[in-house]
Amino acid sequence: MLPSLGLFKSIPCPLYPNCSRNPCFYSHQNQRADDGRPSEQIKRQKLAPEPTKKAPSPASSLNSNIKVAPIVTKVSKAVPKAGSVTSIVKKSESASSMVNRPSKPLPPSTKSVAPISALEARKRTAHTATFKAKPTGPPTVIPTIKSSIPLKVRQLIATKLYEAFARIYAPILTERPTIATEHATCQEEKILSSTSNLAGYKQSAANVLMNLKKRPLSTDISDVGVDGDWVDPKEAAASKMAWIERINECVVDMDMLKDLKYPLPDLLEETNAAAVDAVGTIHECDRCRQDYLIKAVLDKDDMDACVYHPNRIRMMKVDGLKEKVYACCEDPLGSIGCTRGPHVYKDEDTAVLHQKIPYIRAPPPTSANKKQRLVALDCEMGYTTAGMELIRLTAVDEDMKVLVDELVLPYNMIVDLNSHYSGITTLKGVKFDLDGLRKELFKHIDQDTILVGHGLENDLNALRIVHTNVIDTVALFPHKNGLPYRNSLRGLTAAHLKKFIQTGTEGHDSLEDASVCIELLEHYIKKVLDKRIKK
C-alpha cells in the first residue's frame, strides 16, 4: 500500500471519538484538546492531595468548568464575604493555570475591552471631524461635475468674497459669526450659476467684488444680503417715504364710498331702536336661497338641511365651448349642491345692522397720543342666529408688522364658523368680544388713520365702525365691467405682485390678506399713479 501523504491531517475526523479506522487519515488531535473532558495530565494534577477536603459548594462546582474562569475573575472585583472571595479566586486561578497555562495571570475582561472601545471611539470622532464643514472662515468650495471653472480659481474667488463680507459684517459678527462664510458661499454659487465660461466667471466676480468694496458696514443684523439682493437701508427708507407721502392721493372719495355701500356718518345720527331679535323670523338662506325659520337651538336635522355649492361660479371650457360651472365641483350651473350644512343668512342693510349692534367711530386724534397713519385690516366672519358676526380681526401697520391678530367671541349663538372661507375651526382661547376688540384696535388708530383693505366696507360692517378715511383696493383696481363687478384679491395679487394667495383648502389667512393690501397700495403708487402723472 502506498504511504499516506497526510493531506487530511488538518481536517477534524467526523467520526471522532467513535472512529474505527486505525490509523485514521483525519486528525484526532483538535477534538482531544477541545472536548469537554479533561486530559490525563489534568486528571493527575486534580488528584493531587489536598490538606482538607470539603463538600463541593455551588461556587467550587462552577469553577470546575474551564469556560467560567474569566467570569469568576470578573466577579472577584465585587465585595462579597471575605472567605468566599478567597476560595473563588484561588480555584479560578488553579483552573485557568491548568488549561491555558499563561505566563502571567489574565486581566479581567473589563480592563482588556475598555481600551479597545476608547480607541475605536477616538478613531470615529477623528474621521467625522475630517469631513465637517468649518462654521467660520473662508468657505471650502465643493467641486461640481457640470462646472468648467477650475476649482483653484473658484476657491480663490470664494476666499476674496469671504474677506469682503467679513469687512462688511464686522459690526455684527459677534451676533452672527457664520454669516460671512454663508454669504461668501452663496455669492460664489450665484456667480457660478450665472456664467458659462472662465472669462465670464472672472468678469462677474470682479464686478461683485467691486460692489462689495463700495458697500458700507452693516448697521444691524437686518442690514445683510448678498450682492444683487441687498438693499441700502437709506435708499429703502427714502423709497418708502416717497410712496407713503402720496397715500392721501389714493383715499376713496365720498361718492365712491356711497357706491361701494360703506357705512357713513349719517348712520350714527339715526335713533337706535330696540335690539332686533331674529329668532322665530323667516329669512332667505345665503347659500341655497331657500326660505327657512331661524331657531335659537339647532337639532341634528338642521345641521345638514342646506345643500349648496361652497365656491363661486366660473367660466370653464367644456368640449371647446365656454360654460359656467361651480368652482368647487365643476358641475354645470343649476346642478344640485355638493355640500351639506345648516341654513345661514346675513344682513346687508346698515340700518338693520345698526339696530342689532350699534356702530361707533374711532377716537379723535390728539397731539399727546399719536396713532398709526396707515393700517391694513382684514376680518373673518362667521354665521350666527343674528346673521354674520366678526370672529377674527388682523391689523398690520405700513411695515406689515402685526398690531392686532385676535379671535372674537360673537354676541349671538354660533351657527357656522364658515371655515371654508374664514379658515377658523374653533374659538378656543378667545379673549375678546366685539367691544373689547374695538378698544384694542383703538389703541393703534384714530379718525385720521387711513385704513386699507379689499372690500373694506364688509370689514367695517363686521366691526360696526364708521370710518371714511379709507383706501380700498377694489377702487384702486376696478373691474373692467365696472360695479357691481369686482376683481378678487387673489386675482389682483397674482396679476400685479406675481404672488399666489388663498391657494389652500383650509380657508383664508387674514394676516396674509391684510399684508398684500399694503403691497398692492405700494405697487399702485409706484407703477400706476406715477405713470398717470408722467403722461
PyMOL commands that set and color helices and strands:
alter all, ss='L'
color gray80, all
select helices_A, chain A and resi 29-34+40-46+58-63+66-75+82-99+109-131+151-168+170-172+179-194+198-214+233-244+247-250+254-259+265-269+301-304+350-356+419-422+434-441+456-463+473-476+489-497+510-534
alter helices_A, ss='H'
color red, helices_A
select strands_A, chain A and resi 282-284+291-293+306-308+313-318+321-326+339-341+360-361+374-384+387-397+402-409+414-416+432-433+450-453+465-466+470-472
alter strands_A, ss='S'
color yellow, strands_A
deselect
rebuild
show_as cartoon
